């Protein structure tokens, strides 16, 4: 949780790595399905991944990030988040292909 001594940017970082990354991901999926912007959309997946991981790193390193249990987050938690984020982004990147294959 943020305290009065922490900057408000820590709230945005936490929101981004927890949930806000979904919105640009959905836009990418939509554009791939609609076949807009061609191959360029596929290069945005690493950008989403690195911004998620970067936000989590900053949260842990500079803003006293915590785990879901309320404990202080460590670099071990960061490593787990990186693996989670990578598998999540990989799965979401396959979503347009599954949608196009079914339709």
C-alpha positions as CSV (number, residue, x, y, z in Angstrom):
1,X,0.0,0.0,0.0
2,X,1.1,3.5,-0.6
3,X,1.8,5.8,2.4
4,X,1.8,9.6,2.6
5,X,5.5,9.6,2.1
6,X,5.4,7.7,-1.2
7,X,4.9,9.5,-4.5
8,X,1.6,9.1,-6.3
9,X,3.5,7.6,-9.3
10,X,3.9,4.4,-7.2
11,X,0.1,4.0,-7.5
12,X,0.2,4.2,-11.3
13,X,3.1,1.8,-11.4
14,X,1.2,-0.7,-9.3
15,X,-2.0,-0.3,-11.3
16,X,-0.1,-0.7,-14.6
17,X,1.7,-3.9,-13.7
18,X,-1.4,-5.4,-12.1
19,X,-4.1,-4.5,-14.6
20,X,-3.7,-1.5,-16.9
21,X,-1.4,-3.4,-19.3
22,X,-4.5,-5.3,-20.4
23,X,-5.9,-2.2,-22.3
24,X,-3.0,-1.8,-24.8
25,X,-2.9,-5.6,-25.2
26,X,-6.6,-5.6,-26.2
27,X,-6.0,-2.9,-28.7
28,X,-3.2,-5.0,-30.3
29,X,-5.4,-8.1,-30.4
30,X,-8.2,-6.0,-32.0
31,X,-5.8,-4.6,-34.7
32,X,-4.3,-8.0,-35.5
33,X,-7.8,-9.5,-35.9
34,X,-8.9,-6.6,-38.1
35,X,-5.6,-6.9,-40.0
36,X,-4.7,-3.3,-39.5
37,X,-1.1,-2.1,-39.5
38,X,0.3,-5.5,-40.7
39,X,3.3,-7.1,-39.1
40,X,4.1,-3.9,-37.0
41,X,1.6,-5.0,-34.4
42,X,3.5,-8.1,-33.5
43,X,6.5,-6.0,-32.4
44,X,4.4,-4.4,-29.7
45,X,4.2,-7.5,-27.6
46,X,7.8,-7.2,-26.3
47,X,7.0,-3.5,-25.5
48,X,4.0,-4.5,-23.4
49,X,6.1,-7.2,-21.7
50,X,9.0,-4.9,-20.9
51,X,6.8,-2.1,-19.6
52,X,5.0,-4.6,-17.3
53,X,8.3,-6.0,-16.0
54,X,9.8,-2.5,-15.7
55,X,6.9,-1.2,-13.7
56,X,7.1,-4.2,-11.3
57,X,10.9,-3.7,-11.0
58,X,10.5,0.0,-10.1
59,X,7.7,-0.9,-7.7
60,X,9.9,-3.4,-5.8
61,X,13.2,-1.5,-6.0
62,X,12.1,2.1,-5.3
63,X,8.5,2.0,-3.9
64,X,8.6,-0.8,-1.4
65,X,6.4,-3.1,-3.5
66,X,4.6,-5.9,-1.7
67,X,3.3,-9.4,-2.4
68,X,-0.3,-10.4,-2.4
69,X,0.2,-11.5,1.2
70,X,1.3,-8.0,2.2
71,X,4.9,-9.0,2.7
72,X,7.7,-6.9,1.2
73,X,8.4,-8.1,-2.4
74,X,11.9,-9.5,-3.2
75,X,13.8,-10.1,-6.4
76,X,12.6,-13.7,-6.2
77,X,9.1,-12.4,-6.4
78,X,10.2,-10.2,-9.4
79,X,11.6,-13.3,-11.1
80,X,8.3,-15.1,-10.6
81,X,6.4,-12.1,-12.0
82,X,8.7,-12.1,-15.1
83,X,7.9,-15.7,-15.8
84,X,4.2,-15.1,-15.2
85,X,4.2,-12.0,-17.4
86,X,6.1,-13.8,-20.2
87,X,3.7,-16.7,-20.3
88,X,0.7,-14.4,-20.1
89,X,1.9,-12.2,-23.0
90,X,2.7,-15.3,-25.0
91,X,-0.8,-16.7,-24.4
92,X,-2.5,-13.4,-25.3
93,X,-0.4,-13.1,-28.4
94,X,-1.8,-16.4,-29.6
95,X,-5.4,-15.2,-29.0
96,X,-5.9,-13.5,-32.4
97,X,-4.8,-16.6,-34.2
98,X,-7.3,-18.7,-32.3
99,X,-10.1,-16.2,-33.0
100,X,-9.2,-16.1,-36.7
101,X,-8.9,-19.9,-36.9
102,X,-12.4,-20.3,-35.4
103,X,-14.1,-17.7,-37.5
